[in-house]
C-alpha cells in the first residue's frame, strides 16, 4: 500500500498543520492568563481609578494639595526675604566697626593733641622756674616726650602670597601662617635694635616705653594693646651708620636673614638723617632715678614679652 504524503502547495512545499495556527491565534487573542485576570478583578485593579470617587474625597485631596503648595510658597518667600536682611545686618555691623574705629582714632588724636599742650605748659612752667633740670631729655629717653634725630628705618613685611592661607607654619601650630611675622619675631628684632644702642624705637607710630609689650591676639600683632597692620615700619633713633651696622651684624640682623631665607619674610634697612618719633600714649612718668650705669652700657634690657628702652 503506497505511503500517504501530507498535503502540499503548488510549489511542492509542505503546508503547516492547522493546529499550529490555532495555538498561535489563541495566544495572541488571550495574552493574559485568565487566572491573573481573575485575581486583578478581585483586587479591583481592573476598570477602577486611583483617584477618590466621592466628592468628599476629592475635596480632601484638593485641600491637601493646596496646603502643600502654600507651605512651599511661604518657605520660598521667607528665604528670599531673609537673604537681603542678613546682608543688610552684615553691612550694618561692618559699618559700625568702621565708625567705631574712626571714632577711636579721632579720640586718639585728641589725646595726643592735649598731651602736647600739657607738655608745652609744663615746659613754660619749668622755664619760668629757672630750668627743667634735664626733664625734657629724660622724657624723650623714657618715651613720654617726642624725639627727633638721625637713626634707622626698618620695614618688615610678611612673605609674598601669605593672604591665600596656603602657607604652612613649621614653627608653631597657632593661627599664623609660615610666611607671617610673629609677635616674638618682632620682639627679637626690636631687642636687636636696643642691643645696637638705639635711643628710642617706635613701631607703626607706636612709641615703645619701659612698659610696652609686643604680643599677639589671634592673627594680629599688638603693641600696647593696639593692633598693627603689615608692613611693620620700625624707626630707631641713634647714630645712623653705627646703628645700622651694629644691628645688621648683631643678633637682630642675623635673625631677620634667617626669617628671609627660611620663610620669605621681606625687609629693608636704611639709615636716615632725620626721624621723628612721637610720645607714647597712655604712659606717664611718675618716678625717675639717675642712671648710674657706665656710658658704654646698653641703653636698656631685653625682654621676651616686652621691648624696653
Phi, psi and omega in degrees: 000128183292149180286145181269126180267148177292154181297149182224163176282183181289335180276002175095355181277153180284144177272147176289149180293152179292335180296322179294319179295324180293320180294317179296319179295323180292320179295319180292323181282333183232069182289330180264127180298142182296332178293318176295320180296322179294318179295322179294319178295326179292325178279349180081018182278339183265125176078009180239159182250150177283340179290147178300139182273331183273160180294322180297317179297319179294322177296319178297318179296316180296320178296320178296317178297320179295321179295316178297317179298319179296318180297315180297318181295315180297320179297317179296319180295316179297320179296319179292326179284330183287328182299310177297326180295316179296321178296320178295319179296320178295316178295321179295321179294317178297320179293324178295318178297318179297317180295317180295323177295318178296321178295319178296320178295322178295317177296324178297318178295323177295319178299315180296320179296315179295323178295321177297319178296320178296317179298319179295318178296322178295317179296319179296319180293321180291320179295322178291337180270000176108019177120159182265355178064030180082014182293324180297315178296321179294320179296320178293325182289321184272347176108354180279352178234152177292155183222143181227139178164179178287165179175212185229139175248120180243122179247119181241133182225157177295165178294153180295138177080017180281345182287341181280354176074011182277343182286146178248134185269112179275352184272327185204169181252018181277194187284351181281142174276169184297331180267011179261145177282134181265165177296320180291332174296315180293326176300312182294324179294314181293319177298328175295326176291319176299318180295334178274014175074038172288141180270332180202148183222142172223152179233118181050040178084001178262113182286135179269138179233185179293344180251007182286148179226139175251112185223178181238146173224102186069236179265001184257148173261131182248139170239114186054044176066017175249124182289143178249151180242130178293152003285153183264117180261113181253120178252134180226128179267137180167190175295111191302312183290313182293320180296317179296317181293315182293323180293313184291331178270351182268194184295323181296314179294321178296320180294321178298319179294325176294318178298321180292316182289317188274326188234001177078014178298133182259142179203156174223144178235127181218136175285142182235139178281333184213126178227147176239118177252129181284168175285152178291145181259135178079020181228128182236132177281114182250333183213133179219146177232151179299144178275111182266002181288160180290153181299337181274359182289159178294144182299334182192161180284161177263159181209143178279336181259340180209144176263121189238143176277000000 
